[in-house]
Amino acid sequence: MTHLALDPVTRVGGQLRVELELSGGTVSDAWVSGTGYRGLERILEGRDGRDAWLMAQRICGTGGLAHAVASVRAVEHALGVTAPANARLLRNILAGTQLIAEEVAAFYQRQAWDWVDIRSALTASPSAASKLAQSLSAWPNATTSYFDSIRGRLAAIVNSDQPGPFAAMTGHPAYRLSAEANLLVAAHYFDALEWRRTVLGIETVLGGKTPHLQTLLVGGMAIATDWGGPSRPVQGEHLWDVVRNSISPLGAAGLAAVAQHLDDAKTFVEQVFLPDVLNTMLAYTDLAKVGGGIGHYLAFGEFPADSSDRPVLALPRGRVMDRDTTRLIEVGPSGVAETTAHAWYAPEAGGDDLRDPSTGVTVPRYGGPKPPFDALAGRDRYSWVKAPRYEDDPMEVGPLARLLVGYASGDAIIQAAVGNAISTLGLAQDGLFGTVGRIVARAVEATVVAGRLDGWLSDLRDNMASGEIAMADLTTWDPASWPSEAQGFALGESAQGAAGHWVTIRDGRIAAYQIVDGTTWNASPRDGDGRRGALEAALVGTSVADAGRPLELLRTIHSFDPCLSCGVH
């Protein structure tokens, strides 16, 4: 029996430690630990309820918008306020663009090097790489000279004293891509960095800044249409030079900029991201069932098409049990509960019992060994991540779960996108239930969401053109109008998976706040019955050729794209 500890696991947001027992080169047991406590739930206590979203988005430095939207919806639910249609559309546009950006980053910045051999790329023929690129899509950066310049750029980095993310497991026998395919993905790594920088400019236009936009509002959005007011500022307003050189976010120039960002997002996903992922995974289809895990999938759904209590969602809500996509089971907030049976929290945080987040508390109490330590495995408590369960079952969440739920719901767009992907890969649908499927699901989902963006913008334009210009409902803005106590929740999706926010407001202040993020589900420790979380379960049964370079394990870990900053929050 060999004990293996991966700490820190790199290319992950936050502090993640993974310990494993290997028997005959195969993982027989696994422990996943979030080793850094944060405490945002406690920081929110006592704050003005209207400020919750502004701080909740600090859960994550790159994907915080999903938590900002969930937070503002939770407070709106508590106060009984409904945001106008325009605000809903703006939130969809912003959250949809950020979801796509996060999924692109997940592959190129955090997952690609588990499948792509950088040193092999240095031996590639630029002309052959150009032909390969042109056979896959119409992306313009596909010339021989372009790939020649990328190869030189890579060589300078790889052979330097600071190779950064390219200090990967080059030469590992588990790599399979041709030199040209390796160069292709490496080139698009650089393209993705530039693309992300420009496409997230939409958050600057509609949100004032990125990351952590400033224009959400309890009741809607703090953005107004052009109104034909004073032509120059009065005393005390912004400097005239700033105003004069800024575009109105909902004016002609602002909407044109938004449209361009949405077009850029769709083009990159369709011409670069999806072709790269499918071409890369085509070399690894025999590994499709590696990392299967628990086989239970949960999605809270996202992108509402209306403002009702049960809106139609572009990404549907539900769960799929035992990999059975012929049956969709409804979900709601009452099924969610957490346990801290194996996490570093005081007994009043729940202990072995499952506790509804609406009554949950966060009382940190470290109970592990004094650092530095050799092992957490076998200890009763070993993580700062709580263990959420849905109706007492551990669940996997994330892009794969969202696609499977969407497929089971009968959504024609999702079914077609999934069908095209598995047809290209030559897989049956059950080939998605594993590490390869999680990688593929991100790219497929990105195309689905990208295809919705123009429609949301078109609806927004039509509303404003018809005179429907309301961006916020401020009838409950004054805390004096609030009940003495109110509770609310919101269920949605972050890039990592199903996210829920629960808030209690008492006398205008936040009395309690609880968050369950996608990584909280996936990286959860064991529960009171000893059942592993999704990531722990997915690692069990994985074969490792070289324990000193466990590339096979990193592939499965990174396929979940864990963010421990979000998971612990």
VENGI-V394803 format. One record per residue. RES is the residue in three letters. PSI is psi in radians with two decimals (999 if undefined). BURIAL is # if it has 9 or more other C-alpha atoms within 8 Angstrom, else .. D_CENTER is the distance of its C-alpha to the mean C-alpha in Angstrom with 1 decimal. Layout:
# VENGI-V394803
<<RES PSI BURIAL D_CENTER> <RES PSI BURIAL D_CENTER>>
This chain:
# VENGI-V394803
<<MET 2.26 . 35.4> <THR 2.27 . 33.1> <HIS 2.27 . 30.8> <LEU 2.30 # 27.9> <ALA 2.20 # 25.6> <LEU 1.88 . 22.7> <ASP 2.04 . 22.2> <PRO 2.68 . 20.4> <VAL 2.03 # 17.8> <THR 2.99 . 17.1> <ARG 0.65 . 14.2> <VAL 2.46 # 12.0> <GLY 2.15 . 11.1> <GLY -3.03 # 13.9> <GLN 2.00 # 16.8> <LEU 2.25 # 16.5> <ARG 2.32 # 19.8> <VAL 2.19 # 20.4> <GLU 2.51 # 24.0> <LEU 2.64 # 25.6> <GLU 2.20 # 29.0> <LEU 2.27 # 30.2> <SER 1.97 # 33.2> <GLY 0.56 . 34.8> <GLY 0.10 # 31.7> <THR 2.44 # 29.4> <VAL 2.12 # 27.0> <SER -0.35 # 28.8> <ASP 2.72 # 26.6> <ALA 2.57 # 23.5> <TRP 2.19 # 22.3> <VAL 2.20 # 18.9> <SER 2.25 # 19.2> <GLY 2.01 # 17.3> <THR 0.07 # 20.2> <GLY 2.12 . 19.5> <TYR 2.52 . 20.0> <ARG -1.14 . 18.8> <GLY 0.45 # 20.2> <LEU -0.57 # 18.5> <GLU -0.69 # 19.6> <ARG -0.56 # 23.1> <ILE -0.59 . 23.0> <LEU -0.39 # 22.4> <GLU 2.31 # 25.5> <GLY -0.08 . 28.4> <ARG 2.84 # 26.6> <ASP 2.28 # 27.3> <GLY -0.47 # 25.2> <ARG -0.27 # 24.7> <ASP -0.04 . 23.0> <ALA -0.84 # 20.3> <TRP -0.62 # 17.5> <LEU -0.60 # 18.6> <MET -0.58 # 18.2> <ALA -0.53 # 15.3> <GLN -0.24 # 13.0> <ARG -0.01 # 14.3> <ILE -0.67 # 12.1> <CYS 2.45 # 10.0> <GLY -0.24 . 11.7> <THR -0.58 . 9.2> <GLY 0.50 # 6.5> <GLY -0.33 # 9.3> <LEU -0.64 # 10.2> <ALA -0.67 # 8.3> <HIS -0.56 # 10.4> <ALA -0.78 # 13.3> <VAL -0.77 # 13.5> <ALA -0.70 # 13.4> <SER -0.81 # 15.9> <VAL -0.59 # 18.2> <ARG -0.67 # 18.3> <ALA -0.76 # 19.2> <VAL -0.71 # 22.1> <GLU -0.70 # 23.2> <HIS -0.73 # 23.4> <ALA -0.64 # 25.5> <LEU -0.09 # 27.8> <GLY 0.55 . 28.1> <VAL 2.48 # 27.2> <THR 2.16 # 25.7> <ALA 2.52 # 24.2> <PRO 2.86 # 26.0> <ALA -0.67 # 24.8> <ASN -0.69 # 24.4> <ALA -0.73 # 22.0> <ARG -0.75 # 19.9> <LEU -0.73 # 19.9> <LEU -0.72 # 19.1> <ARG -0.72 # 16.0> <ASN -0.76 # 14.9> <ILE -0.83 # 15.7> <LEU -0.85 # 13.9> <ALA -0.62 # 10.6> <GLY -0.74 # 10.9> <THR -0.73 # 11.7> <GLN -0.63 # 8.9> <LEU -0.79 # 6.4> <ILE -0.78 # 8.9> <ALA -0.68 # 9.3> <GLU -0.64 # 6.0> <GLU -0.62 # 6.8> <VAL -0.80 # 10.3> <ALA -0.65 # 9.9> <ALA -0.75 # 8.4> <PHE -1.00 # 11.6> <TYR -0.62 # 14.1> <GLN -0.43 # 13.6> <ARG -0.29 # 12.4> <GLN -0.54 # 13.6> <ALA -0.64 # 16.5> <TRP -0.07 # 19.0> <ASP -0.26 # 19.0> <TRP -0.28 # 20.6> <VAL 2.22 # 22.3> <ASP 1.90 # 25.4> <ILE -0.77 # 25.9> <ARG -0.56 # 29.6> <SER -0.65 # 30.3> <ALA -0.50 # 28.9> <LEU -0.29 # 31.7> <THR 0.05 . 34.2> <ALA 2.67 # 33.0> <SER 2.07 . 35.2> <PRO -0.64 # 33.8> <SER -0.68 # 35.8> <ALA -0.64 # 34.5> <ALA -0.66 # 30.9> <SER -0.77 # 31.7> <LYS -0.71 # 33.1> <LEU -0.82 # 30.1> <ALA -0.78 # 27.8> <GLN -0.43 # 30.1> <SER -0.32 . 30.3> <LEU -0.59 . 26.6> <SER 3.12 # 26.1> <ALA 0.28 . 27.7> <TRP 2.24 # 25.5> <PRO -0.50 . 28.3> <ASN 1.30 . 27.5> <ALA 0.40 # 29.3> <THR 2.81 # 32.7> <THR -0.74 # 34.6> <SER -0.61 . 35.0> <TYR -0.83 # 31.3> <PHE -0.50 # 30.5> <ASP -0.71 # 33.5> <SER -0.64 . 32.2> <ILE -0.71 # 28.8> <ARG -0.71 # 30.7> <GLY -0.68 # 32.8> <ARG -0.75 . 29.9> <LEU -0.79 # 28.2> <ALA -0.71 # 31.6> <ALA -0.66 . 32.1> <ILE -0.85 # 28.8> <VAL -0.64 # 29.1> <ASN 0.12 . 32.7> <SER 3.11 . 32.3> <ASP -0.24 . 32.3> <GLN 1.33 . 28.6> <PRO -0.19 # 26.7> <GLY -2.33 . 23.3> <PRO -0.24 . 20.5> <PHE 0.03 # 23.3> <ALA 1.00 . 25.1> <ALA -2.87 . 23.6> <MET 0.98 # 25.6> <THR 2.46 # 27.7> <GLY 0.02 . 30.4> <HIS 2.41 . 28.8> <PRO -0.23 . 30.4> <ALA -0.17 . 27.2> <TYR 2.51 # 26.4> <ARG -0.26 # 27.7> <LEU 2.68 # 26.9> <SER 2.83 . 29.9> <ALA -0.67 # 30.4> <GLU -0.69 # 29.8> <ALA -0.64 # 26.4> <ASN -0.75 # 25.4> <LEU -0.64 # 26.6> <LEU -0.88 # 24.8> <VAL -0.67 # 21.3> <ALA -0.69 # 22.4> <ALA -0.72 # 23.6> <HIS -0.29 # 20.5> <TYR -0.81 # 18.6> <PHE -0.69 . 20.8> <ASP -0.70 . 20.5> <ALA -0.64 # 16.7> <LEU -0.81 . 17.2> <GLU -0.72 . 19.7> <TRP -0.78 # 17.9> <ARG -0.70 # 14.9> <ARG -0.69 . 17.6> <THR -0.75 . 19.3> <VAL -0.55 # 16.8> <LEU 0.05 # 15.2> <GLY -0.30 # 18.8> <ILE -0.52 # 18.1> <GLU -0.48 # 16.8> <THR -0.71 # 20.1> <VAL -0.87 # 22.1> <LEU -0.25 # 20.6> <GLY -0.12 # 19.3> <GLY -0.50 # 21.9> <LYS 2.87 # 19.8> <THR 2.40 # 16.6> <PRO 3.08 . 14.6> <HIS 1.27 # 15.2> <LEU 2.94 # 17.1> <GLN 0.05 . 20.3> <THR 0.13 # 21.1> <LEU 2.80 # 19.6> <LEU 2.41 # 22.4> <VAL 1.93 # 23.3> <GLY -0.20 # 24.9> <GLY -2.27 # 23.2> <MET 2.49 # 22.7> <ALA 0.98 # 24.9> <ILE 2.46 # 25.7> <ALA 2.65 . 29.1> <THR 2.88 # 30.7> <ASP 2.42 . 33.6> <TRP -0.05 . 36.6> <GLY 0.63 . 39.6> <GLY -2.72 . 40.3> <PRO 2.51 . 42.3> <SER -0.21 . 42.5> <ARG 2.63 . 42.4> <PRO 2.63 # 41.0> <VAL 2.97 . 43.1> <GLN 2.34 . 43.6> <GLY -0.18 . 40.6> <GLU -3.13 . 38.0> <HIS 2.71 . 35.8> <LEU 2.42 . 37.8> <TRP -0.62 . 38.9> <ASP -0.66 . 37.8> <VAL -0.82 . 34.2> <VAL -0.78 . 34.5> <ARG -0.60 . 36.5> <ASN 0.10 . 34.1> <SER 2.56 . 30.9> <ILE 2.59 # 29.9> <SER 2.17 # 29.6> <PRO -0.55 # 26.0> <LEU 0.24 # 27.4> <GLY -3.07 # 30.6> <ALA -0.81 . 31.4> <ALA -0.71 # 30.1> <GLY -0.81 # 26.8> <LEU -0.58 # 26.1> <ALA -0.69 . 27.2> <ALA -0.73 # 24.7> <VAL -0.80 # 21.9> <ALA -0.68 # 23.1> <GLN -0.71 . 23.3> <HIS -0.73 # 19.7> <LEU -0.68 # 18.6> <ASP -0.70 # 21.1> <ASP -0.71 # 19.9> <ALA -0.82 # 16.3> <LYS -0.75 # 17.8> <THR -0.78 # 20.4> <PHE -0.71 # 18.2> <VAL -0.78 # 15.9> <GLU -0.58 # 19.2> <GLN -0.27 # 21.4> <VAL -1.05 # 19.5> <PHE -1.03 # 16.0> <LEU -0.81 # 17.0> <PRO -0.69 # 20.6> <ASP -0.80 # 19.5> <VAL -0.81 # 17.3> <LEU -0.72 # 20.0> <ASN -0.64 . 22.8> <THR -0.86 # 21.3> <MET -0.34 # 20.6> <LEU -0.46 . 24.0> <ALA -0.12 . 25.6> <TYR 0.38 # 23.9> <THR -0.41 # 24.3> <ASP -0.18 . 26.7> <LEU 0.21 . 23.9> <ALA -0.55 # 21.9> <LYS 0.08 # 22.8> <VAL 2.44 # 22.0> <GLY 0.53 # 19.4> <GLY -0.71 # 19.7> <GLY -2.57 # 19.4> <ILE -0.43 # 20.1> <GLY 0.19 # 19.8> <HIS 2.25 # 18.7> <TYR 2.33 # 15.6> <LEU 2.38 # 14.3> <ALA 2.29 # 12.5> <PHE -0.30 # 13.2> <GLY 2.82 # 12.8> <GLU 2.83 # 12.2> <PHE 1.30 # 14.3> <PRO 2.51 # 17.7> <ALA -0.09 . 20.9> <ASP 3.13 . 23.2> <SER 0.34 # 23.7> <SER 3.03 . 25.1> <ASP -0.44 . 24.2> <ARG 1.23 . 23.1> <PRO 2.71 # 21.7> <VAL 2.34 . 21.1> <LEU 2.37 # 17.4> <ALA -0.63 # 16.2> <LEU 1.87 # 13.7> <PRO 2.85 # 16.1> <ARG 2.50 # 16.2> <GLY -2.98 # 17.9> <ARG 2.65 # 18.1> <VAL 2.15 # 19.7> <MET 2.47 # 21.9> <ASP 0.62 . 23.5> <ARG 0.38 # 21.9> <ASP 1.66 . 24.1> <THR 0.12 # 22.6> <THR -0.07 . 25.9> <ARG 2.05 . 25.3> <LEU 2.26 # 22.6> <ILE 2.30 . 22.9> <GLU 2.64 . 22.3> <VAL 2.77 # 20.2> <GLY 3.10 . 20.5> <PRO -0.47 . 20.2> <SER -0.32 . 23.4> <GLY -0.19 # 22.0> <VAL 2.32 # 19.6> <ALA 2.76 # 21.2> <GLU 2.64 # 20.6> <THR 2.60 # 23.1> <THR 0.53 # 23.7> <ALA -0.60 # 26.3> <HIS 0.44 # 25.0> <ALA 2.82 # 23.2> <TRP 1.22 # 24.9> <TYR 2.74 # 25.7> <ALA 2.75 # 29.1> <PRO -0.57 . 30.5> <GLU -0.20 . 30.2> <ALA -0.04 # 26.4> <GLY -0.63 # 27.0> <GLY -2.39 # 28.3> <ASP -0.30 # 28.7> <ASP 2.57 # 28.4> <LEU 2.35 # 25.4> <ARG 2.30 # 24.9> <ASP 2.32 # 23.6> <PRO -0.46 # 21.1> <SER -0.35 # 23.4> <THR 0.20 . 26.0> <GLY 2.74 # 23.9> <VAL 2.79 # 24.6> <THR 1.82 # 23.4> <VAL 1.65 . 26.3> <PRO 2.43 . 25.5> <ARG 1.71 . 28.2> <TYR 2.26 . 27.8> <GLY 0.34 . 29.8> <GLY -3.07 # 29.2> <PRO 2.75 . 31.5> <LYS 2.18 . 32.4> <PRO 2.65 . 30.5> <PRO 2.57 . 31.0> <PHE 2.78 . 31.0> <ASP -0.59 . 31.3> <ALA 2.52 . 29.4> <LEU -0.34 # 27.5> <ALA 2.39 # 27.9> <GLY -0.21 . 30.4> <ARG 2.66 . 30.1> <ASP -0.73 . 29.7> <ARG 2.34 # 26.8> <TYR 0.31 # 24.5> <SER 2.71 # 21.1> <TRP -0.10 # 19.8> <VAL 2.28 # 17.0> <LYS 3.00 # 18.5> <ALA 1.62 # 18.7> <PRO 2.61 # 17.5> <ARG 2.60 # 19.3> <TYR 2.03 # 19.7> <GLU 0.82 . 23.5> <ASP 0.13 . 24.0> <ASP 2.40 . 21.9> <PRO 2.53 # 19.1> <MET 2.64 # 16.2> <GLU 2.40 # 13.4> <VAL 2.99 # 10.2> <GLY -2.98 # 7.2> <PRO -0.72 # 8.1> <LEU -0.79 # 11.5> <ALA -0.74 # 12.2> <ARG -0.71 # 11.5> <LEU -0.75 # 13.8> <LEU -0.71 # 16.3> <VAL -0.76 # 16.6> <GLY -0.69 # 17.0> <TYR -0.81 # 19.5> <ALA -0.46 # 21.3> <SER -0.24 . 21.5> <GLY 0.18 . 23.5> <ASP 2.04 # 21.4> <ALA -0.65 . 23.4> <ILE -0.79 . 20.8> <ILE -0.73 # 18.3> <GLN -0.71 # 21.3> <ALA -0.73 . 22.6> <ALA -0.74 # 19.5> <VAL -0.76 # 19.2> <GLY -0.72 . 23.0> <ASN -0.70 . 23.1> <ALA -0.86 # 20.7> <ILE -0.47 # 22.5> <SER -0.76 # 25.8> <THR -0.68 . 25.1> <LEU -0.20 # 24.3> <GLY 0.57 . 27.2> <LEU 2.68 # 25.3> <ALA 2.93 . 26.0> <GLN -0.56 . 23.2> <ASP -0.11 . 23.2> <GLY -0.13 # 22.3> <LEU -0.23 # 18.6> <PHE 1.08 # 18.7> <GLY -2.85 # 17.8> <THR -0.83 # 16.3> <VAL -0.75 # 17.3> <GLY -0.64 # 15.9> <ARG -0.69 # 12.3> <ILE -0.83 # 12.7> <VAL -0.71 # 14.5> <ALA -0.64 # 12.2> <ARG -0.80 # 9.5> <ALA -0.69 # 12.4> <VAL -0.80 # 14.1> <GLU -0.68 # 11.5> <ALA -0.66 # 11.3> <THR -0.65 # 15.0> <VAL -0.84 # 15.1> <VAL -0.71 # 13.2> <ALA -0.59 # 15.2> <GLY -0.23 # 18.2> <ARG -0.36 . 17.8> <LEU -0.82 # 17.6> <ASP -0.64 # 21.4> <GLY -0.71 . 22.3> <TRP -0.72 # 20.7> <LEU -0.69 # 22.4> <SER -0.74 . 25.6> <ASP -0.69 # 25.7> <LEU -0.79 # 25.3> <ARG -0.78 . 28.2> <ASP -0.73 . 30.3> <ASN -0.86 # 30.0> <MET -0.63 # 31.1> <ALA -0.51 . 33.8> <SER 0.02 . 35.2> <GLY 0.03 . 35.4> <GLU 1.63 . 32.5> <ILE 0.06 . 31.2> <ALA 2.30 . 30.1> <MET -0.21 # 26.8> <ALA 2.61 # 27.1> <ASP 1.90 # 29.1> <LEU 0.34 . 30.6> <THR -0.41 . 33.1> <THR 0.38 # 31.5> <TRP -0.67 . 30.7> <ASP 2.10 . 33.6> <PRO -0.36 . 33.0> <ALA -0.36 . 36.6> <SER -0.10 . 35.8> <TRP 2.67 # 33.3> <PRO 2.81 . 34.4> <SER -0.52 . 35.3> <GLU 2.42 # 32.4> <ALA 2.53 # 29.3> <GLN 2.52 # 26.3> <GLY 2.87 # 23.1> <PHE 2.87 # 19.7> <ALA 2.37 # 16.7> <LEU 2.32 # 14.4> <GLY -2.73 # 11.3> <GLU 2.30 # 7.6> <SER 3.05 # 4.5> <ALA -0.58 # 1.4> <GLN -0.26 # 3.4> <GLY -2.86 # 6.1> <ALA 2.16 # 9.2> <ALA 2.35 # 9.7> <GLY 2.49 # 13.4> <HIS 2.35 # 15.6> <TRP 2.29 # 19.3> <VAL 2.47 # 22.0> <THR 2.19 # 25.8> <ILE 2.24 # 27.8> <ARG 2.15 # 31.4> <ASP 0.71 . 33.9> <GLY -0.06 # 31.4> <ARG 2.70 # 29.3> <ILE 2.04 # 26.3> <ALA -0.52 # 27.9> <ALA 2.54 # 24.9> <TYR 2.31 # 21.1> <GLN 2.51 # 18.7> <ILE 2.38 # 14.9> <VAL 1.99 # 13.2> <ASP 2.94 # 9.4> <GLY -0.74 # 7.6> <THR -0.45 # 8.8> <THR -0.73 # 12.1> <TRP -0.93 # 12.6> <ASN -0.65 # 11.9> <ALA 0.35 # 13.6> <SER 2.59 # 16.3> <PRO -3.04 # 19.9> <ARG 2.72 # 22.7> <ASP -2.98 # 23.8> <GLY -0.38 # 27.4> <ASP 0.10 . 28.4> <GLY 0.17 . 27.2> <ARG 2.34 . 24.5> <ARG 2.76 # 21.6> <GLY 3.08 # 17.9> <ALA -0.78 # 15.9> <LEU -0.74 # 15.5> <GLU -0.78 # 19.1> <ALA -0.63 # 20.3> <ALA -0.50 # 18.7> <LEU -0.51 # 20.5> <VAL 2.28 # 23.9> <GLY -0.10 # 26.1> <THR 2.32 # 24.6> <SER 2.43 . 27.5> <VAL 2.12 # 27.7> <ALA -0.66 . 30.3> <ASP 1.87 . 30.5> <ALA -0.38 . 29.4> <GLY -0.38 . 29.8> <ARG 1.31 . 27.1> <PRO 1.10 # 24.8> <LEU -0.65 # 22.7> <GLU -0.62 # 22.3> <LEU -0.73 # 20.6> <LEU -0.60 # 18.2> <ARG -0.80 # 17.2> <THR -0.74 # 16.2> <ILE -0.89 # 14.5> <HIS -0.40 # 12.4> <SER -0.44 # 11.7> <PHE -0.21 # 9.4> <ASP 0.98 # 7.6> <PRO 2.45 # 8.6> <CYS 1.75 # 8.3> <LEU -0.37 # 11.7> <SER -0.72 # 11.9> <CYS -0.72 # 9.6> <GLY -0.65 # 11.1> <VAL -0.69 # 14.6> <HIS 999 # 14.2>>
